[in-house]
Amino acid sequence: MCSFKIREIQPKDNQSVAKVIRKVLVEMGVPKVGTAYEDKSLDDMFANYDHDKMQYFVVEEGDKIIGGAGIGPLPKAPDTVCELQKMYFMPVARGRGIGAAMMNTCLHYAKTAGYKQCYLETMPYMDSARSLYSRTGFNPLEKPMGDTGHYNCTVWMIKDLD
């Protein structure tokens, strides 16, 4: 039986989501500048994603948020390209198929929102994440697309949403 639920973010989730993202970034040794850690949007993710062609999803288990991921337009890129954004999971969520379920949720949303491609950025040492992205059909790029402001992220990938 599935003990977790993936759902759209609600205003009451803001503090928990920010805490999860920052905690995972620190755990992974991600620099606090030039990455999602310093994004002002972290403190009000509901409002940040409350726009057309944007959605953030959380993974809830019991009464706790244990991860999340979002889809939004890629800044300074064609409007047919979205970005998989802020996909992070607490250790309790890892290795249970939750990442794959979240990817399916996000990519389904991206297709229904009319996007043709999905872009992401990550770190070279995030092996489990890169493996999930590859299994899901993302392919490496030689240079970044758009302008995320995350200059410390040095792995770029894209997937066609057929």
C-alpha positions as CSV (number, residue, x, y, z in Angstrom):
1,M,0.0,0.0,0.0
2,C,1.2,3.5,-0.9
3,S,1.8,5.5,2.3
4,F,2.6,8.8,0.6
5,K,0.5,11.3,-1.3
6,I,1.5,13.7,-4.0
7,R,-0.6,16.8,-4.1
8,E,-0.6,20.5,-5.2
9,I,1.1,22.9,-2.7
10,Q,-1.2,24.8,-0.3
11,P,-0.4,28.0,1.6
12,K,0.0,26.1,4.8
13,D,2.9,24.1,3.3
14,N,5.2,27.1,2.7
15,Q,7.3,26.8,5.9
16,S,7.6,23.0,5.7
17,V,8.6,23.1,2.0
18,A,11.3,25.8,2.6
19,K,12.7,23.8,5.5
20,V,12.8,20.6,3.5
21,I,14.6,22.2,0.5
22,R,17.2,24.0,2.6
23,K,17.8,21.0,4.8
24,V,18.4,18.7,1.7
25,L,20.7,21.4,0.1
26,V,22.8,21.6,3.2
27,E,22.9,17.8,3.5
28,M,24.1,17.5,-0.1
29,G,26.8,20.2,0.4
30,V,25.3,22.5,-2.2
31,P,26.7,26.1,-2.1
32,K,24.3,28.5,-0.5
33,V,24.9,31.1,-3.3
34,G,24.2,30.5,-7.0
35,T,21.7,27.7,-6.2
36,A,18.1,27.3,-5.1
37,Y,19.2,27.9,-1.4
38,E,19.2,31.6,-1.8
39,D,16.0,31.9,-4.0
40,K,13.6,34.3,-2.4
41,S,10.7,32.2,-3.7
42,L,11.5,29.4,-1.1
43,D,9.7,31.3,1.6
44,D,6.4,31.5,-0.2
45,M,6.3,28.7,-2.7
46,F,2.5,28.7,-2.9
47,A,2.4,32.3,-4.2
48,N,5.4,31.8,-6.4
49,Y,3.7,28.9,-8.2
50,D,0.2,30.4,-8.2
51,H,0.4,31.5,-11.9
52,D,-0.5,30.1,-15.3
53,K,1.6,27.2,-16.5
54,M,3.2,26.8,-13.1
55,Q,2.6,24.2,-10.3
56,Y,4.5,23.0,-7.3
57,F,3.7,19.5,-5.9
58,V,4.5,18.2,-2.4
59,V,4.9,14.7,-1.1
60,E,3.0,14.2,2.1
61,E,3.4,11.2,4.4
62,G,1.2,11.2,7.5
63,D,1.2,14.9,8.4
64,K,4.7,15.7,7.2
65,I,6.0,17.1,3.9
66,I,8.9,14.9,2.9
67,G,9.6,16.4,-0.6
68,G,8.5,18.3,-3.5
69,A,9.0,19.5,-7.1
70,G,7.6,22.0,-9.5
71,I,7.2,23.0,-13.1
72,G,7.5,26.5,-14.3
73,P,8.6,28.4,-17.4
74,L,12.3,28.6,-18.0
75,P,13.4,32.2,-17.8
76,K,14.8,33.7,-21.1
77,A,13.9,30.6,-23.1
78,P,11.1,29.8,-25.7
79,D,7.7,29.6,-24.0
80,T,7.5,25.9,-25.1
81,V,10.3,25.0,-22.6
82,C,9.5,24.5,-18.9
83,E,11.9,23.8,-16.1
84,L,11.7,21.0,-13.5
85,Q,12.3,23.1,-10.4
86,K,13.2,22.5,-6.7
87,M,12.9,18.7,-6.7
88,Y,14.2,17.7,-3.3
89,F,13.4,14.8,-1.0
90,M,14.2,14.1,2.7
91,P,16.2,10.8,3.3
92,V,13.0,9.0,4.4
93,A,11.5,9.5,0.9
94,R,14.5,8.2,-1.0
95,G,14.7,4.8,-2.7
96,R,10.9,4.2,-2.5
97,G,9.8,5.2,-6.0
98,I,8.6,8.5,-4.8
99,G,11.0,10.4,-7.1
100,A,9.7,8.5,-10.1
101,A,6.1,9.1,-9.1
102,M,6.9,12.8,-8.7
103,M,8.6,12.9,-12.1
104,N,5.4,11.4,-13.7
105,T,3.2,14.0,-11.9
106,C,5.4,16.9,-13.0
107,L,5.9,15.8,-16.6
108,H,2.2,15.1,-17.0
109,Y,1.4,18.6,-15.7
110,A,4.0,20.1,-18.1
111,K,2.4,18.3,-21.1
112,T,-1.1,19.4,-20.1
113,A,0.2,23.0,-19.7
114,G,1.4,22.9,-23.3
115,Y,5.1,22.6,-22.8
116,K,7.1,20.7,-25.5
117,Q,10.4,20.3,-23.6
118,C,11.4,20.1,-19.9
119,Y,14.8,21.4,-18.8
120,L,16.6,20.9,-15.5
121,E,19.8,21.8,-13.7
122,T,21.5,19.7,-11.0
123,M,24.9,19.1,-9.4
124,P,27.4,16.6,-10.8
125,Y,27.6,14.7,-7.4
126,M,23.9,14.2,-7.1
127,D,24.1,10.7,-8.6
128,S,20.7,9.4,-7.5
129,A,19.0,12.4,-9.0
130,R,20.9,12.2,-12.3
131,S,20.2,8.5,-12.5
132,L,16.4,9.2,-12.1
133,Y,16.5,12.0,-14.7
134,S,18.3,9.7,-17.2
135,R,15.8,6.8,-16.6
136,T,13.0,9.3,-17.2
137,G,14.4,10.3,-20.6
138,F,16.4,13.4,-19.8
139,N,19.5,13.9,-21.9
140,P,22.6,15.9,-21.0
141,L,23.3,19.3,-22.5
142,E,26.7,20.8,-23.1
143,K,25.7,24.2,-21.7
144,P,22.8,25.8,-19.8
145,M,19.6,27.1,-21.3
146,G,17.7,30.1,-20.3
147,D,18.7,32.1,-17.2
148,T,17.9,30.4,-13.8
149,G,20.5,32.3,-11.9
150,H,21.9,29.0,-10.5
151,Y,25.4,29.5,-11.8
152,N,26.8,26.8,-9.4
153,C,24.6,24.1,-11.0
154,T,26.9,22.5,-13.7
155,V,24.8,19.7,-15.0
156,W,22.1,20.6,-17.5
157,M,19.5,18.1,-19.0
158,I,16.5,18.3,-21.3
159,K,13.6,16.0,-22.3
160,D,11.2,16.2,-25.2
161,L,7.6,15.9,-24.0
162,D,6.1,13.8,-26.8
